């Protein structure tokens, strides 16, 4: 039932030096390094140099400059691409194209997380003026594709785009008209797809679609559910809190049977949930808190009286391969919640029942690069 359509993409002419990860995954120092790496980098569109107030109108003007200098190239017609992201040990295979906002509104694509209304309003106003989608959302399907869309067949011809970025190889192949039609007809027969990543962007596009009273095409990466990875993740808050607030949250943790643990136990974290607050550490194991209950537990049992904290929380993957980095996070943030991921089974079943988890309850790979596959909002 969902539609998967060709889309007019705009690609960088030197992607290796122009693309980036999502902006909120960089520190201020890393952002400055990116800006100095290449004047053609997409960071210089969305985070202009020497500008204190980042106006959406200014971003739009800079984007038009990038197009006029041909640092980004518009495709001549709407297309669908087969997209492969790979390392020596992992790979993601899927399709870049467009899905209309109507399919989200009609629940042909399930949504598993709530969003922050204030953030939707701000992002929608930004998108309305900037008029570009900087990265695709991630959509997953349950059933296998037709044999004619097997990756081995799709990769028979030369790549249209190939580049390396931070250890991952990115390759894109244009689908033929016959392959496009095959994918489109197959999608129409599917009962539903699932949104894996990009909940706030979808709500923004839905909002803008309602404003102009017609559907919009959402830039999307479609892949099989077996390929996604649910990661352990972290919520953290750096902003200083009042001593009273920290003490109140700590009391709530103790009331909910959180056990005091050591810093070493916190970092090694064999627990379903570990919390650092007020320079103290607490842990919950699978016997008193299952992973599926963690996001609701944090929202409803610990932060229910502190909405301002929920709005300011940062969202990161767990740095399992770097104890030094994790140790740095522990000491430089007021509150940290380290969480084990929920299961795919729970995620899908919940979404199909139209039950939504609290905001930012999952961290799902793959994450799309910003500035790699650009498309217009309207």
Buried (B, 14 or more C-beta within 10 A) or exposed (E): BBBBBBBBBBBBEEBEBBBBBEBEBBEEEEBBEBBEBBEBBBBBBBBBEEEEEEEBEBBBEBBEEBEEEEBBEBBEEBBBBBBBBEEEEEBBBBBBBBBBBBBBBEEBBBBBBBBBEEBBEEBBBBBBBBBBBBBBBBBBBEEEBEEEBEEEEBBEEEBBBBBEBEEBBBBBBBBEEEBBEBBBEBBEEBEBBBBBBBBBBBBBBBBBBEEEEEBBBBBBBBBBBEBBEBBBBBBBBEEEBEEEBBEBBBEBBEEBEBBEBEBEBBBEBEBBBBBBBBEBBBBBEEEBBBBBBBBEBBBEBBBEEBEEBBEBBBBBBBBEEEEEEBBEBBEEBBBBBBBBBBEBEBBBEBBBEEEBBBBBBBBBBBBBBBBBBBBBBE
